């Protein structure tokens, strides 16, 4: 019998217990379900043999993950699978769900954590990160641990959160069993080695404790039917329609993808991972500039393919990384590039503003096909905030995609995934997977008011929010702040917002079109202007959401919110910051920024 069909009439459970069971299992991943299944099975066996469910706690490996884009969760889940297969008792938990007071009871802790933004902890690791740095953190002399840090060397504070965890755990007296492992964007090999090393390192610790290990069935079968980053679904692209006007200086697309019979499901607030291929023109340009032959055979792992195919399907061409710039400088012998590559900040700026084709054109090198593919990172999928509710569009998923385009020396350079989606023909194959985002969710009570701040393509998840609330028949008020350069050219989904206003689903809409007047107006200015009303909404329990650019917009909006709280809440700087922090802790202030 399927759980969704379960009722109190067909089980020994009360209807209240059935409802709780359904609610719990709906929130669990496949790994967590497998763990719960094994735990309940073991508990039942103990109860049957002893007449009691009470027993001595097993020696358990606690695996914690703090993940912003899902990579950390994936590595932790793989580690849990491997530990389970070796017969260990495993407690796999998101740092967001971990009770920090439990830390002093732990004896074996394996942590996987990414770094977000400018050296910041990801959303689900914020509380634990703060707790470890606080005076409340306990002595951890009985704890053995290891940390895997995920990061991107293109950013200044590479793997900073992992370094923070390592430093604090050691300072609190915990003993490292495997040194801190720092992983770059191409993390798979290093993560796999770390997994192997830590599972070897825990063996004597568990043996010494003489723990009887609860045997939990492998989660492989539970996850084999799911589509993931490693095993994406080949979907069909239905629509790639331009939303901006013909005179707009940007190309923003509404993209619709058919999930068919995949069974893929998503919640509003989730992201869609999109695998892409590089454009043929870009691949040919690079091959010709380097005087290479696209038909040359190269080997990547266990696979042999042509250089052209490798650059099209397997290697990152539109995003540089510091190591590549440094290696290229050595190959070219160019003094200016060598000097730049030795300066961290100059390298970072170069990486952010150039692509491989620029490097090839400006700094000629003599390189073989094999050397080239070895220098380049593997292609990584791009994550896009989902712009639809499955309750409304069923087996489809919608995205709002801005074509990334820059002019350099008279040549257009495009973003890899955005160009792929913007130029793909109807019916094209798109490999996708769903990346859950449990830190960007509508309030459980549909009567709760929501404030949505989403300039540009940041409006995407709020389209999904409104579709979902319309289907729910939500009675809570809703308020959207939207901004873009021009009203006539860049008002994304204007007709839909107007319909929601007309039928009452959307209560308020404040727009900021920055270049329609002499002085620029952005969403943060509208927030300040509407400060008194916004403060009242917050005081009435509204949930606040921000989506879009992390570098400038999110910071400016946060500052505007602080000013609103200070002015209309009568608070000083410290109190205003504490107020917004309390909203964040209560999950009433959520961000999806990139």
Secondary structure, DSSP 8 states (H G I E B T S, - for coil): --GGG--GGGSSS-HHHHHHHHHHHHT--HHHHHHHHHHHHHHHHHHHHHS-S------EEEEEEE-SSSHHHHHHHHHHHHHHHTT-EEEEEETTT--GGGGGG-SEEEEEEEEETTTEE-GGGHHHHHHHHSTT----TT-EEEEEEE--TTSSSTTHHHHHHHHHHHHTT-EESS--EEE-SS-HHHHHHHHHHHHHHTHHHHHHTT--------SHHHHTTS--SSS-EEEEEEEEEE-S-TT-SS-EEEEEEE-TTS-----TT-EEEEE----HHHHHHHHHHTT--TT-EEEETTEEEEHHHHHHHTB--S---HHHHHHHHHHH--HHHHHHHTSHHHHHHHHHH--HHHHHHHS-----HHHHHHHS-B---EEEEB-S-HHHHTTEEEEEEE--EEEETTEEEE-HHHHHHHH--TT-EEEEEEE--TTS---SSTTS-EEEE--GGGGHHHHHHHHHHHHHT--S-EEEEEEES-HHHH-TTHHHHHHHHHHTS--EEEEEETTSSSS---HHHHHHHTHHHHHHHHHTT-EEEEEE-TTTHHHHHHHHHHHHHHHHHT--HHHHHHHHHHHHHTT-EEEEE-
